[in-house]
Amino acid sequence: MSRFSTGQRVMTKGPNDDTTLREEQYDKPGTITLVIDSGVSNDPATGRAQSSLEPLYTILFDNGFIEQIWERNLIED
């Protein structure tokens, strides 16, 4: 089940190092792309970057309400 749903109010704010929406963003129409709880680290075997299985969300919102959500996995083969 997705952490987000259409019609959900987007009101989250946080410090500059947070991945949440800023005050100046959440009440304006637009599209944002964000990663939720994703950790990226180097794979000891290959030295390549690897990320957790948390998906990347692209959220289209209007007047602070979620209109459409796209989701994709960060892991690439």
MODELLER restraints for C-alpha pairs under 7 A, 6 or more apart:
rsr = mdl.restraints
at = mdl.atoms
rsr.add(forms.Gaussian(group=physical.xy_distance, feature=features.Distance(at['CA:6:A'], at['CA:66:A']), mean=4.93, stdev=0.5))
rsr.add(forms.Gaussian(group=physical.xy_distance, feature=features.Distance(at['CA:6:A'], at['CA:67:A']), mean=5.17, stdev=0.5))
rsr.add(forms.Gaussian(group=physical.xy_distance, feature=features.Distance(at['CA:6:A'], at['CA:68:A']), mean=5.95, stdev=0.5))
rsr.add(forms.Gaussian(group=physical.xy_distance, feature=features.Distance(at['CA:7:A'], at['CA:65:A']), mean=5.44, stdev=0.5))
rsr.add(forms.Gaussian(group=physical.xy_distance, feature=features.Distance(at['CA:7:A'], at['CA:66:A']), mean=5.07, stdev=0.5))
rsr.add(forms.Gaussian(group=physical.xy_distance, feature=features.Distance(at['CA:7:A'], at['CA:67:A']), mean=6.19, stdev=0.5))
rsr.add(forms.Gaussian(group=physical.xy_distance, feature=features.Distance(at['CA:8:A'], at['CA:65:A']), mean=5.66, stdev=0.5))
rsr.add(forms.Gaussian(group=physical.xy_distance, feature=features.Distance(at['CA:8:A'], at['CA:66:A']), mean=5.46, stdev=0.5))
rsr.add(forms.Gaussian(group=physical.xy_distance, feature=features.Distance(at['CA:9:A'], at['CA:64:A']), mean=5.89, stdev=0.5))
rsr.add(forms.Gaussian(group=physical.xy_distance, feature=features.Distance(at['CA:9:A'], at['CA:65:A']), mean=4.69, stdev=0.5))
rsr.add(forms.Gaussian(group=physical.xy_distance, feature=features.Distance(at['CA:9:A'], at['CA:66:A']), mean=6.49, stdev=0.5))
rsr.add(forms.Gaussian(group=physical.xy_distance, feature=features.Distance(at['CA:10:A'], at['CA:26:A']), mean=6.11, stdev=0.5))
rsr.add(forms.Gaussian(group=physical.xy_distance, feature=features.Distance(at['CA:10:A'], at['CA:64:A']), mean=5.24, stdev=0.5))
rsr.add(forms.Gaussian(group=physical.xy_distance, feature=features.Distance(at['CA:10:A'], at['CA:65:A']), mean=5.83, stdev=0.5))
rsr.add(forms.Gaussian(group=physical.xy_distance, feature=features.Distance(at['CA:10:A'], at['CA:66:A']), mean=6.85, stdev=0.5))
rsr.add(forms.Gaussian(group=physical.xy_distance, feature=features.Distance(at['CA:11:A'], at['CA:26:A']), mean=6.29, stdev=0.5))
rsr.add(forms.Gaussian(group=physical.xy_distance, feature=features.Distance(at['CA:12:A'], at['CA:20:A']), mean=6.01, stdev=0.5))
rsr.add(forms.Gaussian(group=physical.xy_distance, feature=features.Distance(at['CA:12:A'], at['CA:21:A']), mean=5.74, stdev=0.5))
rsr.add(forms.Gaussian(group=physical.xy_distance, feature=features.Distance(at['CA:13:A'], at['CA:20:A']), mean=5.73, stdev=0.5))
rsr.add(forms.Gaussian(group=physical.xy_distance, feature=features.Distance(at['CA:13:A'], at['CA:21:A']), mean=5.38, stdev=0.5))
rsr.add(forms.Gaussian(group=physical.xy_distance, feature=features.Distance(at['CA:13:A'], at['CA:22:A']), mean=5.17, stdev=0.5))
rsr.add(forms.Gaussian(group=physical.xy_distance, feature=features.Distance(at['CA:13:A'], at['CA:23:A']), mean=6.08, stdev=0.5))
rsr.add(forms.Gaussian(group=physical.xy_distance, feature=features.Distance(at['CA:14:A'], at['CA:20:A']), mean=5.92, stdev=0.5))
rsr.add(forms.Gaussian(group=physical.xy_distance, feature=features.Distance(at['CA:14:A'], at['CA:22:A']), mean=6.78, stdev=0.5))
rsr.add(forms.Gaussian(group=physical.xy_distance, feature=features.Distance(at['CA:19:A'], at['CA:34:A']), mean=6.76, stdev=0.5))
rsr.add(forms.Gaussian(group=physical.xy_distance, feature=features.Distance(at['CA:26:A'], at['CA:64:A']), mean=5.25, stdev=0.5))
rsr.add(forms.Gaussian(group=physical.xy_distance, feature=features.Distance(at['CA:27:A'], at['CA:63:A']), mean=4.91, stdev=0.5))
rsr.add(forms.Gaussian(group=physical.xy_distance, feature=features.Distance(at['CA:27:A'], at['CA:64:A']), mean=4.34, stdev=0.5))
rsr.add(forms.Gaussian(group=physical.xy_distance, feature=features.Distance(at['CA:28:A'], at['CA:62:A']), mean=6.31, stdev=0.5))
rsr.add(forms.Gaussian(group=physical.xy_distance, feature=features.Distance(at['CA:28:A'], at['CA:63:A']), mean=5.38, stdev=0.5))
rsr.add(forms.Gaussian(group=physical.xy_distance, feature=features.Distance(at['CA:28:A'], at['CA:64:A']), mean=6.45, stdev=0.5))
rsr.add(forms.Gaussian(group=physical.xy_distance, feature=features.Distance(at['CA:29:A'], at['CA:61:A']), mean=5.70, stdev=0.5))
rsr.add(forms.Gaussian(group=physical.xy_distance, feature=features.Distance(at['CA:29:A'], at['CA:62:A']), mean=4.10, stdev=0.5))
rsr.add(forms.Gaussian(group=physical.xy_distance, feature=features.Distance(at['CA:29:A'], at['CA:63:A']), mean=5.60, stdev=0.5))
rsr.add(forms.Gaussian(group=physical.xy_distance, feature=features.Distance(at['CA:30:A'], at['CA:60:A']), mean=5.94, stdev=0.5))
rsr.add(forms.Gaussian(group=physical.xy_distance, feature=features.Distance(at['CA:30:A'], at['CA:61:A']), mean=5.68, stdev=0.5))
rsr.add(forms.Gaussian(group=physical.xy_distance, feature=features.Distance(at['CA:30:A'], at['CA:62:A']), mean=6.43, stdev=0.5))
rsr.add(forms.Gaussian(group=physical.xy_distance, feature=features.Distance(at['CA:31:A'], at['CA:58:A']), mean=6.97, stdev=0.5))
rsr.add(forms.Gaussian(group=physical.xy_distance, feature=features.Distance(at['CA:31:A'], at['CA:59:A']), mean=5.61, stdev=0.5))
rsr.add(forms.Gaussian(group=physical.xy_distance, feature=features.Distance(at['CA:31:A'], at['CA:60:A']), mean=4.32, stdev=0.5))
rsr.add(forms.Gaussian(group=physical.xy_distance, feature=features.Distance(at['CA:31:A'], at['CA:61:A']), mean=6.12, stdev=0.5))
rsr.add(forms.Gaussian(group=physical.xy_distance, feature=features.Distance(at['CA:32:A'], at['CA:58:A']), mean=5.75, stdev=0.5))
rsr.add(forms.Gaussian(group=physical.xy_distance, feature=features.Distance(at['CA:32:A'], at['CA:59:A']), mean=5.43, stdev=0.5))
rsr.add(forms.Gaussian(group=physical.xy_distance, feature=features.Distance(at['CA:32:A'], at['CA:60:A']), mean=6.58, stdev=0.5))
rsr.add(forms.Gaussian(group=physical.xy_distance, feature=features.Distance(at['CA:33:A'], at['CA:57:A']), mean=5.78, stdev=0.5))
rsr.add(forms.Gaussian(group=physical.xy_distance, feature=features.Distance(at['CA:33:A'], at['CA:58:A']), mean=4.20, stdev=0.5))
rsr.add(forms.Gaussian(group=physical.xy_distance, feature=features.Distance(at['CA:33:A'], at['CA:59:A']), mean=6.22, stdev=0.5))
rsr.add(forms.Gaussian(group=physical.xy_distance, feature=features.Distance(at['CA:34:A'], at['CA:56:A']), mean=6.09, stdev=0.5))
rsr.add(forms.Gaussian(group=physical.xy_distance, feature=features.Distance(at['CA:34:A'], at['CA:57:A']), mean=5.59, stdev=0.5))
rsr.add(forms.Gaussian(group=physical.xy_distance, feature=features.Distance(at['CA:34:A'], at['CA:58:A']), mean=6.43, stdev=0.5))
rsr.add(forms.Gaussian(group=physical.xy_distance, feature=features.Distance(at['CA:35:A'], at['CA:55:A']), mean=6.85, stdev=0.5))
rsr.add(forms.Gaussian(group=physical.xy_distance, feature=features.Distance(at['CA:35:A'], at['CA:56:A']), mean=4.87, stdev=0.5))
rsr.add(forms.Gaussian(group=physical.xy_distance, feature=features.Distance(at['CA:35:A'], at['CA:57:A']), mean=6.33, stdev=0.5))
rsr.add(forms.Gaussian(group=physical.xy_distance, feature=features.Distance(at['CA:36:A'], at['CA:54:A']), mean=6.67, stdev=0.5))
rsr.add(forms.Gaussian(group=physical.xy_distance, feature=features.Distance(at['CA:37:A'], at['CA:54:A']), mean=6.75, stdev=0.5))
rsr.add(forms.Gaussian(group=physical.xy_distance, feature=features.Distance(at['CA:38:A'], at['CA:51:A']), mean=6.64, stdev=0.5))
rsr.add(forms.Gaussian(group=physical.xy_distance, feature=features.Distance(at['CA:38:A'], at['CA:52:A']), mean=5.57, stdev=0.5))
rsr.add(forms.Gaussian(group=physical.xy_distance, feature=features.Distance(at['CA:38:A'], at['CA:54:A']), mean=5.61, stdev=0.5))
rsr.add(forms.Gaussian(group=physical.xy_distance, feature=features.Distance(at['CA:39:A'], at['CA:51:A']), mean=5.54, stdev=0.5))
rsr.add(forms.Gaussian(group=physical.xy_distance, feature=features.Distance(at['CA:39:A'], at['CA:52:A']), mean=5.53, stdev=0.5))
rsr.add(forms.Gaussian(group=physical.xy_distance, feature=features.Distance(at['CA:40:A'], at['CA:49:A']), mean=6.56, stdev=0.5))
rsr.add(forms.Gaussian(group=physical.xy_distance, feature=features.Distance(at['CA:40:A'], at['CA:50:A']), mean=5.52, stdev=0.5))
rsr.add(forms.Gaussian(group=physical.xy_distance, feature=features.Distance(at['CA:40:A'], at['CA:51:A']), mean=4.19, stdev=0.5))
rsr.add(forms.Gaussian(group=physical.xy_distance, feature=features.Distance(at['CA:40:A'], at['CA:52:A']), mean=6.58, stdev=0.5))
rsr.add(forms.Gaussian(group=physical.xy_distance, feature=features.Distance(at['CA:41:A'], at['CA:49:A']), mean=5.54, stdev=0.5))
rsr.add(forms.Gaussian(group=physical.xy_distance, feature=features.Distance(at['CA:41:A'], at['CA:50:A']), mean=5.42, stdev=0.5))
rsr.add(forms.Gaussian(group=physical.xy_distance, feature=features.Distance(at['CA:41:A'], at['CA:51:A']), mean=6.32, stdev=0.5))
rsr.add(forms.Gaussian(group=physical.xy_distance, feature=features.Distance(at['CA:42:A'], at['CA:48:A']), mean=5.40, stdev=0.5))
rsr.add(forms.Gaussian(group=physical.xy_distance, feature=features.Distance(at['CA:42:A'], at['CA:49:A']), mean=4.40, stdev=0.5))
rsr.add(forms.Gaussian(group=physical.xy_distance, feature=features.Distance(at['CA:42:A'], at['CA:50:A']), mean=5.78, stdev=0.5))
rsr.add(forms.Gaussian(group=physical.xy_distance, feature=features.Distance(at['CA:43:A'], at['CA:49:A']), mean=6.06, stdev=0.5))
rsr.add(forms.Gaussian(group=physical.xy_distance, feature=features.Distance(at['CA:43:A'], at['CA:50:A']), mean=6.04, stdev=0.5))
rsr.add(forms.Gaussian(group=physical.xy_distance, feature=features.Distance(at['CA:51:A'], at['CA:74:A']), mean=6.70, stdev=0.5))
rsr.add(forms.Gaussian(group=physical.xy_distance, feature=features.Distance(at['CA:51:A'], at['CA:75:A']), mean=6.56, stdev=0.5))
rsr.add(forms.Gaussian(group=physical.xy_distance, feature=features.Distance(at['CA:53:A'], at['CA:73:A']), mean=6.72, stdev=0.5))
rsr.add(forms.Gaussian(group=physical.xy_distance, feature=features.Distance(at['CA:53:A'], at['CA:74:A']), mean=6.77, stdev=0.5))
rsr.add(forms.Gaussian(group=physical.xy_distance, feature=features.Distance(at['CA:53:A'], at['CA:75:A']), mean=6.84, stdev=0.5))
rsr.add(forms.Gaussian(group=physical.xy_distance, feature=features.Distance(at['CA:54:A'], at['CA:73:A']), mean=6.83, stdev=0.5))
rsr.add(forms.Gaussian(group=physical.xy_distance, feature=features.Distance(at['CA:55:A'], at['CA:71:A']), mean=6.19, stdev=0.5))
rsr.add(forms.Gaussian(group=physical.xy_distance, feature=features.Distance(at['CA:55:A'], at['CA:72:A']), mean=5.35, stdev=0.5))
rsr.add(forms.Gaussian(group=physical.xy_distance, feature=features.Distance(at['CA:55:A'], at['CA:73:A']), mean=4.45, stdev=0.5))
rsr.add(forms.Gaussian(group=physical.xy_distance, feature=features.Distance(at['CA:55:A'], at['CA:74:A']), mean=5.91, stdev=0.5))
rsr.add(forms.Gaussian(group=physical.xy_distance, feature=features.Distance(at['CA:56:A'], at['CA:71:A']), mean=5.61, stdev=0.5))
rsr.add(forms.Gaussian(group=physical.xy_distance, feature=features.Distance(at['CA:56:A'], at['CA:72:A']), mean=5.32, stdev=0.5))
rsr.add(forms.Gaussian(group=physical.xy_distance, feature=features.Distance(at['CA:56:A'], at['CA:73:A']), mean=6.05, stdev=0.5))
rsr.add(forms.Gaussian(group=physical.xy_distance, feature=features.Distance(at['CA:56:A'], at['CA:74:A']), mean=6.35, stdev=0.5))
rsr.add(forms.Gaussian(group=physical.xy_distance, feature=features.Distance(at['CA:57:A'], at['CA:69:A']), mean=6.79, stdev=0.5))
rsr.add(forms.Gaussian(group=physical.xy_distance, feature=features.Distance(at['CA:57:A'], at['CA:70:A']), mean=5.68, stdev=0.5))
rsr.add(forms.Gaussian(group=physical.xy_distance, feature=features.Distance(at['CA:57:A'], at['CA:71:A']), mean=4.59, stdev=0.5))
rsr.add(forms.Gaussian(group=physical.xy_distance, feature=features.Distance(at['CA:57:A'], at['CA:72:A']), mean=6.70, stdev=0.5))
rsr.add(forms.Gaussian(group=physical.xy_distance, feature=features.Distance(at['CA:58:A'], at['CA:69:A']), mean=5.81, stdev=0.5))
rsr.add(forms.Gaussian(group=physical.xy_distance, feature=features.Distance(at['CA:58:A'], at['CA:70:A']), mean=5.04, stdev=0.5))
rsr.add(forms.Gaussian(group=physical.xy_distance, feature=features.Distance(at['CA:58:A'], at['CA:71:A']), mean=6.36, stdev=0.5))
rsr.add(forms.Gaussian(group=physical.xy_distance, feature=features.Distance(at['CA:59:A'], at['CA:66:A']), mean=6.78, stdev=0.5))
rsr.add(forms.Gaussian(group=physical.xy_distance, feature=features.Distance(at['CA:59:A'], at['CA:68:A']), mean=5.98, stdev=0.5))
rsr.add(forms.Gaussian(group=physical.xy_distance, feature=features.Distance(at['CA:59:A'], at['CA:69:A']), mean=4.65, stdev=0.5))
rsr.add(forms.Gaussian(group=physical.xy_distance, feature=features.Distance(at['CA:59:A'], at['CA:70:A']), mean=6.43, stdev=0.5))
rsr.add(forms.Gaussian(group=physical.xy_distance, feature=features.Distance(at['CA:60:A'], at['CA:66:A']), mean=6.08, stdev=0.5))
rsr.add(forms.Gaussian(group=physical.xy_distance, feature=features.Distance(at['CA:60:A'], at['CA:67:A']), mean=5.54, stdev=0.5))
rsr.add(forms.Gaussian(group=physical.xy_distance, feature=features.Distance(at['CA:60:A'], at['CA:68:A']), mean=5.13, stdev=0.5))
rsr.add(forms.Gaussian(group=physical.xy_distance, feature=features.Distance(at['CA:60:A'], at['CA:69:A']), mean=6.33, stdev=0.5))
rsr.add(forms.Gaussian(group=physical.xy_distance, feature=features.Distance(at['CA:61:A'], at['CA:67:A']), mean=5.07, stdev=0.5))
rsr.add(forms.Gaussian(group=physical.xy_distance, feature=features.Distance(at['CA:61:A'], at['CA:68:A']), mean=7.00, stdev=0.5))
